[in-house]
Amino acid sequence: MTTNYTIPTQTRIGHVHLKVSNLQRSLEFYCDLLGFEITTMHGTEAAFISAGGYHHHIGLNTWYSKNFPLAHEKGVGLFHTAILYPTRKDLATIYSRILEADYPFTGAADHGVSQALYLNDPDNNGVELYWDRPKEDWLYNEDGTIVMYSAALDLEDLLKEIT
């Protein structure tokens, strides 16, 4: 390649498509627990789900993975799917919902630019639920790079958003 190329600034990651071992179990997690809606099904092997009527944010399929073992934490593959919530109150609401369902979290962090909750789906795929702080609140290093870190997230303070 002879010239530098910069991806357009309005580019977004449109969706993620996950191989799962049990479609119904995955739909229970992503739809019943997290609140996504099914937009279409392809027989009993694939489902496409979204937030707000988009064609799909997440695809789930068993085409090559039906009844296979869970994803291995130390193996090659997707680290996590990150789901961005529009407000901190929305993040607090899903946090409360997951607590009430007694579904296990794997972590929570304040990254400076965002606040995040971490859990695994039924196939052991990592899921990050997060809220971005307004860009004007981000901190920058002298060289212009963004200051990001992993600090403890004050979960009690997060719940104050909905109490």
Buried (B, 14 or more C-beta within 10 A) or exposed (E): EEEEEEEEEEEEEEBBEBBBBBBEBBBEBBBEBBEBBBBEBEEEEBBBBBBEEEEBBBBBBBEEBBEEEEBEEEEEEEEBBBBBBEEBEBBBBBBBEBEEEEBEBBEBBBBBBBBBBBBBBBBBBBBBBBBBBEEEEBEEEEEEEEEEEEEEBEBEEBBEBEE
